Amino acid sequence: MHLKHLLHTGLLAATLAAGAAQAQNVVLYSSNNTETIETALDAVKKQSPKLNVQPVTGGTGTMMKRIEAEAQNPRGDLFWSGGFGTLGAYRQHLQPYRPADIDKIPAEFRGPDDLWVGTNVHIMVLMVNERQLKGLAAPATWSDLMQPQWKGKFAITDPSKSGTAYMLVYGLYKQFGQEGLDKIAANAVVTASSGTTYKGVAAGEYAVGMTL
């Protein structure tokens, strides 16, 4: 089984198990946490006990860079999971594939040309530490963060290092265009990881953090 790098999320157990007819070994690249991966692989074992799935884990950005570096000699069969914006940026490295139950997923949650399929929707949120607002009203809309009083008071992760942040930035770009995104970016504190962002808000380092 050599599907290149084609799957976003979901239908994973069925997709991996379907490969059993072609091969007994599948390499899964994933940025999910260990518990989530183990849950999926438990389902795979029940459906296709002879199929050996080898997970290789890392951040979404790291995994996508690895896929790009291996473009001429792919080492992985599937990738799980990244946002549609992230996958779109690397679509030249993806191969079309139609899992058995793909038609059960609404069209708006599937990528173009059967390059990927999703099963969950991410909600963008502003995480607020009210103790650190210090007289400021909590932001009620994303556009509030464009205002000068928010400069240096909210955090977002570097989108080149985090799939979560890439989705956030992509969503802001779709909503406000380049001009609006530039205004938000000019006020933001950029962190090195998603964990740094939300832990920083919880610890009081930042009043507000962008997360999912």
Secondary structure as the mmCIF struct_conf table of DSSP 4:
data_model
#
loop_
_struct_conf.conf_type_id
_struct_conf.id
_struct_conf.beg_label_comp_id
_struct_conf.beg_label_asym_id
_struct_conf.beg_label_seq_id
_struct_conf.end_label_comp_id
_struct_conf.end_label_asym_id
_struct_conf.end_label_seq_id
BEND BEND1 HIS A 5 HIS A 5
BEND BEND2 THR A 9 LEU A 11
HELX_RH_AL_P HELX_RH_AL_P1 LEU A 12 ALA A 18
HELX_RH_3T_P HELX_RH_3T_P1 GLY A 19 ALA A 21
TURN_TY1_P TURN_TY1_P1 GLN A 22 GLN A 22
BEND BEND3 GLN A 24 GLN A 24
STRN STRN1 ASN A 25 SER A 30
BEND BEND4 ASN A 32 ASN A 32
HELX_RH_AL_P HELX_RH_AL_P2 THR A 34 GLN A 47
TURN_TY1_P TURN_TY1_P2 PRO A 49 LYS A 50
STRN STRN2 ASN A 52 THR A 57
HELX_RH_AL_P HELX_RH_AL_P3 THR A 60 ALA A 69
TURN_TY1_P TURN_TY1_P3 GLU A 70 GLN A 72
BEND BEND5 ASN A 73 ASN A 73
BEND BEND6 ASP A 77 ASP A 77
STRN STRN3 LEU A 78 TRP A 80
HELX_RH_AL_P HELX_RH_AL_P4 PHE A 84 ALA A 89
TURN_TY1_P TURN_TY1_P4 TYR A 90 TYR A 90
HELX_RH_3T_P HELX_RH_3T_P2 ARG A 91 HIS A 93
TURN_TY1_P TURN_TY1_P5 ALA A 100 ASP A 101
HELX_RH_3T_P HELX_RH_3T_P3 ILE A 102 LYS A 104
BEND BEND7 ILE A 105 ILE A 105
HELX_RH_3T_P HELX_RH_3T_P4 ALA A 107 PHE A 109
STRN STRN4 ARG A 110 ARG A 110
HELX_RH_3T_P HELX_RH_3T_P5 PRO A 112 ASP A 114
BEND BEND8 LEU A 115 LEU A 115
STRN STRN5 VAL A 117 VAL A 117
STRN STRN6 VAL A 125 VAL A 128
HELX_RH_3T_P HELX_RH_3T_P6 GLU A 130 GLN A 132
TURN_TY1_P TURN_TY1_P6 LYS A 134 GLY A 135
HELX_LH_PP_P HELX_LH_PP_P1 LEU A 136 PRO A 139
BEND BEND9 THR A 141 THR A 141
HELX_RH_3T_P HELX_RH_3T_P7 TRP A 142 MET A 146
BEND BEND10 GLN A 147 GLN A 147
HELX_RH_3T_P HELX_RH_3T_P8 PRO A 148 TRP A 150
TURN_TY1_P TURN_TY1_P7 LYS A 151 GLY A 152
BEND BEND11 LYS A 153 LYS A 153
STRN STRN7 PHE A 154 THR A 157
TURN_TY1_P TURN_TY1_P8 PRO A 159 LYS A 161
HELX_RH_AL_P HELX_RH_AL_P5 GLY A 163 ASN A 187
HELX_LH_PP_P HELX_LH_PP_P2 ALA A 188 ALA A 188
STRN STRN8 VAL A 189 THR A 191
BEND BEND12 ALA A 192 SER A 193
HELX_RH_AL_P HELX_RH_AL_P6 SER A 194 ALA A 203
TURN_TY1_P TURN_TY1_P9 GLY A 204 GLY A 204
BEND BEND13 GLU A 205 GLU A 205
BEND BEND14 ALA A 207 ALA A 207
STRN STRN9 VAL A 208 THR A 211
#
